[in-house]
Amino acid sequence: MNKQKEKPILPILFILSMGVTLTFFYILSILSHLVLWIVVPTSIILVFTIAIFLGSFGLLLIKAKKIQWQWLRVVSLGGLSSTALILVLMLISPLIKANKSSVQLPNRQQNLISPSGKYVLKVPIKRIKQKKFSFGRPYRIVTISDPNGQIVYQDEEDTFPGWFGTYWVWDQQDRAWLSGSDTGIVFYENINGKWTKQDYHRELGITPPESLYPDSYEKSSFETSRFNKDL
């Protein structure tokens, strides 16, 4: 390549290399949050990919210096720069404080205090291993604590898959209600000091709070999903 023509092209190659790499990680991040995280945690996917990219571009840079290809050196530096930027953003993201409650839906609030103030409801995602060599499948784990953080009840059954929509609220009687687009409605109730879990059906004579249902679903679809699943 002619050196006079090479000089104005080099900055363009650097920008293109950065742009292509950043675009790849952007698409990978979207796919990970939508689908891939069900099988492999997103953080592991990104760390593994970053390691591959840093190693590959590093080897290309060494090769470019050895054979004295300036354009390849610039492409390698662009890829290394953008990949390093992604790594830095990953490392500092846990340090950035954000008010998560402001972006959570009213029927998906973590650390939700019951009307009496006696209990706190959390429904985090936890991976439950069903095979020896796997990261586990993500499920919502119903956890009820006292105001001091002492766990008084935890339901670790794989009732609520993390990849389906799950919603939860308290009612005025300190019953914790959960609805899942795949599992139907259940509620957790403290009876004589012991927490119990029960499937909801109309014959019980109680009604889930209206705030339990997401706006994008019909109320009847949640009440019948457990019945349809068992057919």
C-alpha positions, 0 to 999 in steps of 0.5 A: 500500500502506498504510504501517502494513501495509507496515512489518511486511511489509517484513522478510518481503519481505527474507527471502523475497528472500534465501531465493529467491535463495539457493535458486536458487544452491543448485539451480544449483550442484547442476546445475552439479556434476552436468551443466552442468560438462561443457559449461561450467566451474562457476566460469564459470556462477556468475560469469556468473549472479552478474553478471546478478543483481547488475546486475538487482537493482541496476537494480531498486533504482534504479527503486525509489528513483525511483518510491519503492516501498519494497517493491521497494527491500526486495526488491532489497536482499534479492537484492543481499545474498544475491548478494553473500554468494555472491560472497564465499563464492566468493572465500574458498573457495580460501583455505580449507585442507582435507585433500582426501586425507581425503575422497578414495577410496583408489582416487582419490587424487591425488599417489599414491606408488608402492610403490618411492617412485620415482613419483607418480601424478596423474589431474587433469581437463583440458579438451580442446578439440574445437571452436574456440569451446568450453570443451573437454570434461573428461578425466582426464589420467594424469600420472606424476612423480618425487618432485621433481615432474618429469613423466616421462610424461603421457597426454593422449589423451581416454581417460577422460571426466571425466563417467564414473567413473575409478579408479586405483592402483599395484601392487607392480611400480610399474605404474599401473592405471586403470579407467573405467566407460566405457573398461575397464582400462589400465595404464602400465608402465616398460619399460627407462626408457620408459613404455608404455600397454596395454589389460588382458586376462587373456591377459597373465598379470597381474592388476589389484590388487583395490583398483582396483575401486570397491565399487559395481561388479562386477569383471567389468563393468570387465574386459568394458567395453572389449570391449563398447565395441568391438563 
